[in-house]
């Protein structure tokens, strides 16, 4: 791990400034009202070229020869590179291939992984959008920003992002369909080997980045179950925070490309079991499925480990609690792999508090906190830890270039009550014991000059 430096942006600095103060939270009925999420350009209109709702792109044709001398490339990637500028997504290209609408040298191809080379003649007719199987549901959304092309929402913990077997209703997609009219996209997130994740627990997967999946062998029933609108990236069911949704296919393609190029700014905050050493750094450890647990990923040092995919995260300790029993840690993603932060936190030996899947169990948290706090606080700590029912992870900042206007938009949002209640209790037992982990940390940082 190598330390790196980067100055904090005003938006993220404001978010942590709010976290470092006690926030007044009011409740009306069952719905808590938090400090309003903020945007670095919240009042700016994303004024691109006036555009109506997405026009159907079905029937768009491409007939072109692969330039002589070009190396071998997947046919879906080659076509997508040529049609992407027109708003045709790679997922739409793949659907066209499976529908028999793509031919190479006059012969139809059925596999999205079919390889083309210099001199091949490729023809493609873009398929029509498939009808969406999900139903609209009147579910309240915490909308941070909205215009004709994009929607930014603050997803609550425990909400699944998109419908899937076992989660047909109550998802973010169901709520979005009720809120606004939106185009549909076929985006596969399962492979044919059975290593699917229950509860749609995929963390920030770019839906255009499908090379890791054996999608050509997926049954039509599974594909139909995975049609969902405008979802460019996802958060785990248990993760709260900011997520952007595309309202039309052009915006979807443009945002997905930003995710693919890693130009999207994503910052998360978490509470951990223990404190990472050093206080800040960069982790580059590939991520693959854990062969001993099909619902968990594993971080592996080095490369060349079967289906492991390169993954990189940066982290920085913001506060230390109870003499090192826990910490508030900021994460910045360079890649977006399934469960990336959770797997990297476990790799560092500091699983997220409440993340039972990755070792952040209640017993581990108490074993680290109790020896470092006076006995009179043990009962309160036990009560607090017993209420944690999800990984303490929140997507606090999201920044991207607007797909129509090109303006840089950046949004930040404080964590919800369940997160801040744990945070407040950790601060209480830390300050009551005369500890000041955060100030000690700041002093160490000023000497080392390191940052993330």
C-alpha positions in Angstrom: 0.0 0.0 0.0 1.3 3.4 -0.9 0.2 6.7 0.6 -1.1 9.3 -1.8 -2.0 12.9 -1.5 -5.0 14.9 -2.7 -6.7 17.9 -1.3 -10.3 17.5 -0.1 -13.0 19.1 -2.2 -15.3 21.8 -0.6 -18.2 19.4 -0.8 -16.6 16.5 1.0 -15.0 18.9 3.5 -18.4 20.3 4.3 -19.8 16.8 4.8 -17.1 15.9 7.3 -17.4 19.2 9.0 -21.1 18.4 9.5 -20.1 14.9 10.8 -17.6 16.4 13.2 -20.4 18.5 14.8 -23.5 17.1 16.4 -26.4 17.4 14.0 -29.9 18.2 15.1 -32.3 15.6 13.7 -36.1 16.1 13.7 -38.6 13.4 13.2 -42.1 13.8 11.8 -44.0 10.6 12.3 -41.9 7.7 11.1 -39.9 9.6 8.5 -36.7 11.3 9.9 -35.7 14.6 8.4 -32.0 15.0 8.0 -29.8 17.9 7.1 -30.4 18.6 3.5 -28.0 17.0 1.0 -25.9 19.6 -0.7 -24.6 20.1 -4.2 -21.7 22.1 -5.5 -23.9 23.2 -8.3 -27.3 22.5 -6.7 -29.1 25.5 -8.3 -27.5 25.3 -11.6 -29.7 24.1 -14.4 -28.2 21.3 -16.4 -29.1 23.2 -19.6 -28.1 21.0 -22.5 -29.7 20.9 -25.9 -33.4 20.7 -25.4 -34.5 17.1 -25.7 -37.7 15.2 -25.3 -38.1 11.8 -23.9 -35.7 9.2 -25.4 -36.6 8.4 -28.9 -36.6 4.8 -29.8 -33.3 3.7 -31.3 -34.7 0.3 -32.5 -33.9 -0.2 -36.2 -30.6 1.8 -36.2 -28.3 0.0 -38.6 -24.6 -0.4 -38.8 -22.7 -2.1 -41.7 -19.0 -1.6 -41.6 -15.8 -3.5 -42.2 -13.3 -3.9 -39.4 -10.2 -1.9 -40.5 -7.4 -4.1 -41.8 -4.7 -4.6 -39.3 -6.9 -4.4 -36.2 -6.4 -7.1 -33.7 -9.1 -9.5 -32.4 -11.9 -7.9 -30.4 -15.3 -8.9 -29.0 -18.1 -8.1 -31.4 -20.2 -6.4 -28.8 -17.4 -4.1 -27.8 -16.5 -3.3 -31.4 -20.1 -2.4 -32.3 -20.7 -0.5 -29.1 -17.6 1.7 -29.7 -19.1 2.7 -33.1 -22.7 3.2 -31.9 -22.1 4.5 -28.4 -21.8 8.1 -29.5 -25.3 7.8 -30.8 -26.7 6.8 -27.4 -26.8 3.0 -28.1 -25.7 1.2 -24.9 -23.5 -1.9 -24.9 -26.3 -3.7 -23.2 -28.6 -2.8 -26.1 -26.0 -4.1 -28.5 -25.7 -7.4 -26.6 -29.5 -7.7 -26.7 -29.4 -7.2 -30.5 -26.8 -10.0 -30.8 -28.9 -12.5 -28.8 -31.9 -11.6 -31.0 -30.0 -12.6 -34.1 -29.7 -9.1 -35.5 -25.9 -9.1 -35.8 -24.0 -10.9 -38.6 -20.2 -11.2 -39.3 -19.3 -11.8 -43.0 -23.0 -12.6 -43.7 -23.4 -15.2 -41.0 -25.5 -14.4 -37.9 -23.6 -14.6 -34.6 -25.4 -15.4 -31.3 -22.6 -15.0 -28.7 -21.7 -11.5 -27.4 -18.1 -12.8 -27.0 -17.7 -13.6 -30.7 -14.3 -12.3 -31.9 -13.9 -10.1 -35.0 -10.7 -9.2 -36.7 -9.4 -6.9 -39.5 -11.3 -7.4 -42.7 -14.5 -8.8 -41.2 -17.7 -7.2 -42.4 -20.0 -6.6 -39.4 -23.7 -5.7 -39.8 -26.0 -4.9 -36.9 -29.6 -3.8 -36.5 -30.3 -2.4 -33.1 -33.1 -4.3 -31.3 -36.2 -2.6 -29.9 -36.3 -1.9 -26.2 -37.9 -4.8 -24.3 -40.9 -4.2 -22.1 -40.0 -3.7 -18.5 -41.2 -6.5 -16.2 -41.0 -4.5 -13.0 -44.1 -2.7 -11.7 -44.3 0.9 -10.5 -44.9 1.3 -6.8 -45.7 4.4 -4.8 -42.5 4.4 -2.6 -41.2 7.7 -1.3 -37.8 8.7 -2.7 -35.3 11.0 -1.2 -34.5 13.0 -4.3 -31.3 15.1 -4.1 -31.3 16.3 -7.7 -33.4 15.9 -10.8 -33.7 17.2 -14.4 -35.0 15.8 -17.7 -32.0 13.5 -18.1 -30.7 12.3 -14.7 -32.0 11.6 -11.2 -29.8 11.5 -8.1 -31.3 9.8 -5.1 -30.2 9.1 -1.5 -30.9 5.4 -1.1 -31.9 4.2 2.3 -30.2 1.2 3.9 -32.1 -2.1 3.4 -33.5 -1.1 0.0 -32.6 -3.3 -2.9 -31.7 -1.4 -6.0 -33.4 -3.5 -8.7 -35.9 -6.3 -8.9 -34.5 -9.9 -9.1 -35.7 -13.3 -8.1 -36.7 -13.0 -4.4 -36.9 -9.2 -4.6 -39.6 -8.4 -7.1 -41.1 -5.5 -5.2 -40.1 -2.6 -2.9 -36.9 -1.9 -4.9 -35.5 1.5 -6.0 -36.5 0.6 -9.5 -40.1 0.1 -8.5 -40.1 3.5 -6.9 -38.4 5.2 -9.8 -41.0 3.8 -12.3 -43.7 5.4 -10.2 -41.9 8.7 -9.9 -41.2 9.3 -13.6 -41.4 7.8 -17.1 -38.0 6.2 -18.0 -36.4 4.1 -20.7 -35.6 0.5 -20.1 -32.3 -1.4 -20.5 -31.4 -5.0 -20.3 -28.5 -5.2 -18.0 -27.2 -8.6 -16.9 -25.8 -9.0 -13.4 -25.7 -12.8 -13.0 -23.6 -15.4 -14.7 -24.4 -19.0 -15.7 -22.4 -20.8 -13.1 -24.8 -20.2 -10.2 -22.6 -17.8 -8.3 -25.3 -15.1 -8.1 -25.7 -12.9 -5.1 -28.9 -12.9 -3.1 -30.7 -9.7 -2.3 -29.0 -8.0 -5.3 -25.9 -7.3 -3.1 -23.7 -5.9 -5.8 -21.7 -2.9 -4.8 -21.2 -0.3 -7.5 -21.0 -2.5 -10.6 -20.9 -0.6 -13.9 -23.6 -2.3 -15.8 -21.7 -1.8 -19.1 -18.7 -3.7 -17.6 -20.1 -7.1 -18.3 -17.1 -8.9 -19.6 -16.7 -10.7 -16.3 -20.0 -12.5 -16.8 -20.7 -15.5 -19.1 -23.8 -13.7 -20.4 -24.2 -15.5 -23.7 -25.3 -18.6 -21.8 -27.9 -17.0 -19.5 -31.5 -18.2 -20.1 -34.1 -15.9 -21.5 -36.1 -16.2 -18.2 -33.1 -14.8 -16.2 -32.5 -12.1 -18.7 -36.2 -11.0 -18.6 -36.0 -10.9 -14.8 -33.0 -8.5 -15.0 -34.5 -5.8 -17.2 -34.3 -2.6 -15.2 -34.4 1.1 -16.0 -31.7 3.6 -16.0 -29.5 2.0 -13.4 -25.9 2.9 -14.1 -24.4 1.7 -10.9 -25.6 0.0 -7.7 -25.2 0.0 -4.0 -25.5 -3.0 -1.7 -28.8 -3.6 -0.1 -27.3 -2.6 3.3 -25.4 0.5 2.0 -27.1 3.9 2.2 -26.2 6.9 0.1 -26.1 8.6 -3.3 -26.9 6.9 -6.6 -27.4 8.4 -10.0 -30.1 7.1 -12.4 -30.3 7.9 -16.1 -33.7 8.9 -17.6 -32.8 8.2 -21.2 -30.6 5.9 -23.1 -28.1 8.6 -24.2 -27.6 9.6 -20.6 -27.3 6.0 -19.6 -24.6 5.4 -22.2 -22.7 8.6 -21.3 -22.7 8.0 -17.5 -21.8 4.3 -17.9 -18.8 5.4 -20.0 -17.7 7.7 -17.2 -17.9 4.8 -14.8 -15.9 2.6 -17.2 -13.2 5.3 -17.4 -13.3 5.8 -13.6 -14.0 9.5 -13.9 -17.0 9.4 -11.6 -16.1 10.7 -8.1 -17.3 8.4 -5.4 -16.6 8.8 -1.7 -17.9 6.6 1.1 -17.6 6.7 4.9 -17.6 3.7 7.2 -17.2 2.7 10.8 -14.7 -0.1 11.2 -13.8 -2.7 13.8 -10.3 -1.6 14.7 -8.1 1.1 13.0 -6.1 0.6 9.8 -2.4 1.0 9.7 -1.1 3.2 8.3 -3.8 5.9 8.9 -4.1 6.5 5.1 -3.1 4.6 2.0 -4.0 2.9 -1.2 -5.0 -0.7 -1.5 -4.6 -2.6 -4.8 -5.8 -6.1 -4.3 -7.8 -8.1 -6.9 -11.3 -9.3 -6.0 -12.8 -12.6 -6.8 -15.6 -14.8 -5.4 -14.7 -16.6 -2.3 -14.6 -20.3 -3.3 -15.8 -21.3 0.2 -18.7 -18.9 0.4 -20.8 -18.1 -2.7 -22.2 -14.8 -1.4 -18.9 -13.3 -0.4 -15.9 -11.9 -2.3 -12.3 -12.1 -1.4 -9.4 -9.7 -1.9 -6.2 -11.3 -3.2 -2.8 -9.7 -3.4 -1.2 -9.8 -6.9 -2.8 -10.9 -10.1 -3.3 -14.0 -12.2 -5.8 -15.6 -9.8 -8.4 -17.1 -12.1 -11.4 -14.8 -12.3 -10.0 -12.2 -9.9 -10.4 -8.6 -11.2 -8.1 -5.7 -10.4 -9.5 -3.4 -7.7 -8.0 -0.3 -6.1 -9.3 1.8 -3.2 -7.9 4.7 -1.2 -8.7 5.2 2.4 -8.2 7.8 5.2 -8.9 7.6 8.9 -11.1 10.6 9.9 -11.6 9.8 13.6 -10.4 7.1 16.1 -12.6 5.9 18.9 -12.1 4.1 22.2 -8.3 3.9 21.9 -8.4 2.2 18.6 -11.4 0.0 19.0 -13.1 1.6 16.0 -12.6 4.4 13.4 -14.5 6.6 11.0 -12.8 5.9 7.7 -13.2 7.6 4.3 -13.0 5.5 1.1 -12.4 6.7 -2.5 -13.0 4.2 -5.2 -10.7 3.9 -8.2 -12.6 0.8 -9.5 -16.0 -0.5 -8.9 -16.0 -4.2 -8.0 -18.6 -6.3 -6.2 -18.3 -5.6 -2.4 -15.0 -3.7 -3.1 -14.9 -1.6 0.1 -16.1 -4.5 2.3 -13.6 -7.0 0.9 -10.7 -4.4 1.1 -11.6 -3.5 4.7 -11.4 -7.2 5.6 -8.2 -7.5 3.7 -6.8 -4.7 5.9 -8.0 -6.5 9.0 -10.6 -3.9 9.8 -14.0 -5.3 8.7 -16.9 -2.8 8.7 -18.8 -2.7 11.9 -22.0 -4.6 11.4 -20.7 -6.5 8.3 -21.4 -10.1 9.4 -20.6 -11.5 6.0 -17.0 -10.1 6.1 -16.2 -10.6 9.8 -17.5 -7.4 11.3 -19.5 -9.2 13.9 -21.0 -7.9 17.1 -18.7 -10.1 19.1 -15.6 -8.7 17.4 -16.8 -5.1 17.8 -17.4 -5.6 21.6 -14.1 -7.5 22.0 -12.3 -4.5 20.6 -14.3 -1.8 22.4 -14.9 -3.1 25.9 -11.2 -3.5 27.0 -10.6 0.1 25.9 -13.6 1.7 27.7 -14.6 2.0 31.4 -16.9 -0.8 32.6 -19.7 1.7 33.3 -20.1 2.1 29.5 -20.2 -1.6 28.6 -23.9 -1.9 28.9 -24.5 1.1 26.6 -22.0 -0.3 24.1 -23.7 -3.7 24.1 -27.1 -2.1 23.5 -25.7 0.1 20.7 -23.9 -2.8 18.9 -26.9 -5.1 19.2 -29.0 -2.6 17.2 -26.6 -2.5 14.2 -28.3 -4.6 11.5 -26.2 -3.7 8.4 -22.6 -2.8 7.4 -21.9 0.8 8.6 -21.2 2.1 5.1 -22.6 5.2 3.4 -22.0 6.7 -0.1 -21.6 10.3 1.0 -20.3 12.0 -2.2 -21.0 11.5 -5.9 -19.7 13.7 -8.7 -20.0 13.3 -12.5 -20.2 15.2 -15.7 -23.8 15.9 -16.8 -24.4 13.6 -19.9 -26.1 16.5 -21.8 -24.7 19.8 -20.7 -21.2 18.6 -19.8 -21.3 20.5 -16.5 -19.6 18.9 -13.5 -22.1 18.1 -10.8 -21.2 17.1 -7.3 -23.5 16.1 -4.5 -22.9 15.1 -0.8 -25.2 13.8 1.8 -24.7 13.0 5.5 -25.4 9.4 6.8 -28.8 8.4 8.2 -29.8 8.0 11.8 -28.7 4.4 12.4 -25.1 5.3 11.3 -24.9 8.6 13.3 -26.4 7.0 16.5 -23.5 4.5 16.5 -21.1 7.4 15.7 -22.4 9.5 18.6 -22.1 6.7 21.0 -18.5 6.0 20.0 -17.7 9.6 20.4 -19.4 9.7 23.8 -17.4 6.8 25.3 -14.2 8.2 23.8 -14.6 11.7 25.2 -15.8 10.5 28.5 -12.7 8.4 29.0 -10.5 11.5 28.3 -9.4 10.1 25.0 -9.1 12.3 21.9 -8.3 9.9 19.1 -9.2 12.4 16.4 -6.9 15.1 17.7 -4.1 12.6 18.1 -4.7 11.4 14.6 -4.6 15.0 13.3 -1.4 15.6 15.0 0.1 12.5 13.5 -1.1 13.5 10.1 0.4 17.0 10.3 3.7 15.5 11.0 3.6 12.9 8.2 1.8 15.2 5.7 -0.1 12.2 4.3 -3.6 12.3 3.0 -5.8 10.4 0.6 
